[in-house]
Amino acid sequence: MDLFEYQGKQYFARFGIPVSPGDVADTVDQAVAAAEMAGYPVVVKAQVQVGGRGKAGGIKLANDAAEVRLHAGNILGMDIKGHVVKRLWVEHASDIAHEYYVSFTLDRSAKKHLLMLSSQGGVEIEAVAATNPEAIVMLHVDPVDGLSPERARQAVLDAKLDPAATDGATDILVKLYRCFTEGDCDLAEINPLILTPAGKVHALDAKVSLDNNAAFRHPEWDEFRATEELDEREKLAREKDLQYIGLEGSVGIIANGAGLAMSTLDVVNQVGGKAANFLDVGGGANADLMTAALEVINFDESVRAIFINIFGGITRGEEVAKGIVEALRRVELRAPIVIRLDGTNAEEGRAILAAAGIPETKLVSKPTMLDAARTAVAIANAKA
Amino acid sequence: MAIFVNENTKVIVQGLTGGQGRYHGLRNRAYGTKVVGGVTPGKGGQDVEGIPVFDSVADAVAATGADASFIAVPPKAAAAAILEAAAAGIGFVVCITEGIPAQDEAKVFNRLLRDHPGTRLLGPNCPGIISPGRCNIGITAGEIALPPQPGRPSVGIVSRSGTLTYQALYELKQNGIGVSTCVGIGGDPVPGTSFVDCLAEFERDPETRAVIMIGEIGGSAEEEAAEFIKASVSKPMSAYIAGVTAPEGKKMGHAGAIVSGGKGTAQGKMDALAAAGVQVGQNPTEAGELMAAIVAAL
């Protein structure tokens, strides 16, 4: 789960990482109130989960209430790369002497934590890596040992930050590592981390991605979940506890297993179609689960054909078939189903589907994944 | 021969008295696997359909001589269960648990590396391992897999995905090709056993004559495998990579299946494998067909 900047800053604050004083605002009046509290000059920042906010006009400096009104009014409702701005973060504008970059991630290849620290902040780190790689200090941290203040300090020295930043940056590195590990982040990034002319170091931005697998030990994440940017289809799928990702195409996909679901998307693409979604029904594809899955697919108005791709391992073919027959009784579908049922007890399953007397306009069974994909794509494209 | 397990492997099930552990533990035993015990703290002395239950892995090992463990416990308890098995001297640990926090997983991996180098972890979030006709640890439906056929070459399978592993087993069975061992390494960001670990074992295993590898988007395990294949694998291979059309920045069902910063794409992985001499199929069926042709030529 990706956090908005203001949520990331609130999360940072829990771990003692210094951030600028500020508040969120959903209206122009709230923005002015937040600005009065933070103290002028302030920065009015669009809260969207997409890069390039500044260039799009989503970050503005304001010296008084009138300027806050002007900018907040312009930014609220603004469309930034398809993300509509519904919320602002208004904070006291900082004087900046230097901008740095720091992040912690998991290096999947080394299987260790990775600290990246650079004296070149405020720009995309990928750009620094491409043009000036020696300006980035990379340090692997063994998760068993953690990051000691001594190693953090050495990294700061190696990165050649301004000497005035050494103590403050070291402290933030140690705290950010705690946020990353104890806070169960996939990514904890500060860009820029700034040094003020007064010699203070603090986080001017926050990019935090949380590991959903750790949600069970973080009840405080519930408030982040409430503001997560999901489309209506994804919200419905979450209510029904399904692994669903909304896409742009017209072939609705239901498959058992994440790998097979991904593969189904690929095969649909290979034969000239586009998937409307990714949906993994998982192991136990019973009537309730199939009904829930079909309801979510059916909610999507762009779906012109539904491709159900099941390979029975532990999942048994006859259970899937019974589930589909039952689901068809409960849900009036907007598009026909093309099913490929294979693996354990697939023949029994196909027999059940055949015996149910479902008309061909509603359900077609195909023997292979490729055949089924071709049929589903032909139906979807013909109607489009 | 098979890799990692064989007909003599003695298995205990951590979480045998739970729903998953009981269901799959009993299925594994019915397949012919030597399931010699179970572990559930506080339930020592009980039994599950004749399989004795112990309070700790150490007790179970002392009583049964088990050398492998099958872990089917919830995500909160999985990291401790893995380390308990390792501390009790278990050499091969299969963990099917899905949903373990990445921080726990990274810690366990490095703890094993440092303190228990004699323990191999398979998974987490994996379907397990099957050496058809000899040993099945995990959730694979054994009947889909064809054991090695006398007088015909056998194939090894290594995969990050459960259902695509079944698909591969099925494709080979359709073609009458036996499988030496099928290893599901799992879809999490820090798997205990990598493609490279499995390929090295398959290369050493005289029974395995060719290998199918099934990867997916995210991370660089397939690229690392390609480097290894180029340098150290002499046996012919086919492969399939899932997720060509996956959008960037989305976790595709598996915690580890994510393209980020333009890295970890399916195309990049396919190109790396093809450059290493692996025959890459555009879908799982094609990878199976390519393997059938490889075996026919052996």
Interface residues (C-beta under 8 A of the other chain):
Chain A: L106 R108 S109 K111 K112 H113 E126 D142 P143 V144 T181 D184 D186 D211 N212 N213 A214 F216 R217 Q243 I245 L247 A255 N256 G257 A258 G259 L260 A261 M262 S263 L265 D266 V267 V268 N269 Q270 A275 F278 D280 G283 F311 G312 G313 I314 D342 G343 T344 T368 M369 L370
Chain B: P75 K76 G99 I100 P101 A102 Q103 A106 K107 F109 N110 R111 R114 P127 I139 T140 A141 E143 I144 S159 R160 S161 G162 T163 L164 T165 Y166 Q167 Y170 G187 P189 V190 I214 E216 I217 G218 G219 S220 A221 E224 Y240 A242 G243 V244 T245 A246 P247 K250 K251 M252 G253 H254 A255 G256 A257 G261 A266 Q282 N283 P284 T285
